[in-house]
Amino acid sequence: MIPKKISQEADAVQNLPDKIIDFHVHLFPDKLFEAIWRYFASTYGFNILHEIYYRECIDYLHERDVEYIVYSNYAHKKGVAQDLNEWNLKVLNDYPELYCFAAYHPDDDDALAMARDLLDHPRIMGFKLQLLVQMFYPDDERLFPLYEMVMEKGKRLLLHVGNGPVGNDYVGIDNFRKLLERYPGLPANVAHMGAMEYGDFARLLNRFPNIYLDTTWAFLPKSGLMFDQEVEVLEDHKERILYGSDFPNLIYPREEEIDCLKGFYLSDEFYRRVFRDNGLHLLKE
């Protein structure tokens, strides 16, 4: 089901803020990017449109009115996070308009010491956990010290915890609810609007004040993964939704998702909050 428009005015034009914030971008070292693109093609049949390296990604987004880029990467196995995070610090040094959700793996011997040092950086937002790939549950007790440290430091998590675009046993709303039972104040951004359990994840926003959803991959009608709730859900939760593109790991043009969201003819406040103000609020926390 594709959500119905709030307005049926065919000529209505929804203007985005002049400068927007993309709260979900992926940046990796070049060779790791290449390996990820090969994995997407061989495992999921996803042929990435924009096979461009990190400096080109940054330039591409800036040229399209993205003022602040919040990017992430993740440690797909033990022993990867340290090198990735050293690279992250260099990128942040080179690009003062970038923010980062850093890499973390609970099996690294120095994981918590590294995390504590990284969280002191003003443009490290927190950590990305890609549970689908890392293959551990969100309520894995090995992660509890990280969650507590993130909350202590006033930072956040970016979680791929929904079962879309693809899923496995480690993701899904039931697993995430177990985590929230233990940490109801968890400050977390949920990727992909919680696909494919959109309604269940949206209802979490009524109970858990520190959860946000991001728009990545959720507004692409051609993908078959379309957000399936009425648009009133978006309007009602406009203070807790962040625009994210997933750039460059896209199989459809980045602009299609923006055009889809604009085509719902939601309030001016929705577009201002989702594409800029909500992101600014989190960047300033």
Order of alpha helices (4+ residues) and beta strands (2+ residues): beta-alpha-alpha-beta-alpha-beta-alpha-beta-alpha-alpha-beta-alpha-beta-alpha-beta-alpha-beta-alpha-alpha-alpha
